[in-house]
Amino acid sequence: MRDAASFDEFYRSTAHRMLRYGHAVAGDHAEAQDLVQEAYARAWRQWGTLVAHPAPEAWLRLVVARLSTDRWRRLTGWRAAVRRSGAPDPVAPPSEDSVLLVGALRQLPANQRQALALHYLYDMTVEDIAREMNAATGTVKSWLSRGRARLAALLPDISDERLEANDVA
């Protein structure tokens, strides 16, 4: 049986040291945060038996070290694959219209954004969208209509031709 109070106490008393240790092992603060978070998640799953361990913090350090080694091995394999295949082609920065469109889309309700994306990016019919979103076809038509109207209001200076030319729609 897991005891949340004892785990919370263990976490509070060891988290700062464990993060410093993770940073030393991984060499990167963000990577250390990920490693330590995963180690504590594993400790929580096994807390019923780990609480009786003679050195639970040492067990946690071992988990962090092994996770770091596993990630290093995966990165080494990924780096070798990149060396064999060559560097990826450079990607051009997004156009100004793309940035404006994404900003406008973020202002729409989620259901309208999803319906517009499925319709325009995946060329899905209203019926297909309704099935995927578990909604009535009339509701999907309403979402599409309201979403287009809101986008037109938010983006009055962007014409359809400019959007299609920049391939952002």
Secondary structure, DSSP 8 states (H G I E B T S, - for coil): ---HHHHHHHHHHHHHHHHHHHHHHHS-HHHHHHHHHHHHHHHHHTHHHHTTSS-HHHHHHHHHHHHHHHHHHHHHHHHHHHHHH----------HHHHHHHHHHTTS-HHHHHHHHHHHHS---HHHHHHHHT--HHHHHHHHHHHHHHHHHH-TT--HHHHHHHT--
